[in-house]
Amino acid sequence: MPQTGYEPDMSKKPQADEAQRTDLESVARQWISLWCAPVDWDLFERLHADDFEDCSSAGRPTSKQGFAQGIAEFVHAFPDLRTRVDDLVIDTAAKRVAVRWSASGINLSRYLGTGPTRRLTRITGIEIIEIRRGRIMRRWGEWDISAHTGHV
């Protein structure tokens, strides 16, 4: 192959990917932090696109408002709820983050047909969020709530 004297500058792409990775991680960690009492509703508004779609809505409306309702019900049932990120997998090309998380709190009101149990309960889940322009566009999630409901 003939030499052209041109060598592309590949040093900028890894820096751009790392910056994007950091941004995606930041959004994901802030998002999970919403699932604690009290909910930071201003942050909720900033993180979710107006046309946000909940692809795992569990019967609620799939809109941003429907997802907010779900968070409000979750935190109401577990008013001392604390969540944490256990693991992240970031796909910078697709602008998606997979989040493995866990939460614990004392159940003080009925939630998903059970309670109040007045017991410390651990709930775990895996979420995938799609982020565009710093805002969450879509969410898919699966939760294990068997410690709460008693159904294994």
ChimeraX attribute file (.defattr): number of C-alpha atoms within 10 A of each C-alpha:
attribute: neighborCount
match mode: 1-to-1
recipient: residues
	/A:1	3
	/A:2	4
	/A:3	6
	/A:4	6
	/A:5	6
	/A:6	6
	/A:7	7
	/A:8	7
	/A:9	7
	/A:10	8
	/A:11	8
	/A:12	10
	/A:13	10
	/A:14	10
	/A:15	11
	/A:16	11
	/A:17	13
	/A:18	13
	/A:19	13
	/A:20	18
	/A:21	19
	/A:22	14
	/A:23	16
	/A:24	25
	/A:25	19
	/A:26	12
	/A:27	19
	/A:28	26
	/A:29	15
	/A:30	14
	/A:31	16
	/A:32	19
	/A:33	18
	/A:34	19
	/A:35	20
	/A:36	23
	/A:37	18
	/A:38	13
	/A:39	15
	/A:40	12
	/A:41	12
	/A:42	8
	/A:43	13
	/A:44	19
	/A:45	14
	/A:46	12
	/A:47	21
	/A:48	22
	/A:49	19
	/A:50	14
	/A:51	12
	/A:52	21
	/A:53	22
	/A:54	21
	/A:55	15
	/A:56	16
	/A:57	16
	/A:58	12
	/A:59	7
	/A:60	13
	/A:61	17
	/A:62	18
	/A:63	18
	/A:64	21
	/A:65	16
	/A:66	17
	/A:67	21
	/A:68	17
	/A:69	13
	/A:70	16
	/A:71	17
	/A:72	19
	/A:73	16
	/A:74	20
	/A:75	22
	/A:76	19
	/A:77	21
	/A:78	26
	/A:79	18
	/A:80	16
	/A:81	21
	/A:82	18
	/A:83	19
	/A:84	17
	/A:85	17
	/A:86	13
	/A:87	11
	/A:88	17
	/A:89	13
	/A:90	19
	/A:91	14
	/A:92	17
	/A:93	9
	/A:94	10
	/A:95	18
	/A:96	23
	/A:97	22
	/A:98	20
	/A:99	23
	/A:100	20
	/A:101	19
	/A:102	19
	/A:103	19
	/A:104	17
	/A:105	20
	/A:106	18
	/A:107	24
	/A:108	17
	/A:109	19
	/A:110	15
	/A:111	18
	/A:112	12
	/A:113	9
	/A:114	12
	/A:115	15
	/A:116	15
	/A:117	16
	/A:118	12
	/A:119	14
	/A:120	15
	/A:121	18
	/A:122	18
	/A:123	16
	/A:124	18
	/A:125	16
	/A:126	18
	/A:127	18
	/A:128	20
	/A:129	24
	/A:130	21
	/A:131	24
	/A:132	15
	/A:133	11
	/A:134	17
	/A:135	20
	/A:136	26
	/A:137	20
	/A:138	22
	/A:139	21
	/A:140	15
	/A:141	17
	/A:142	13
	/A:143	13
	/A:144	15
	/A:145	16
	/A:146	13
	/A:147	14
	/A:148	22
	/A:149	15
	/A:150	8
	/A:151	8
	/A:152	8
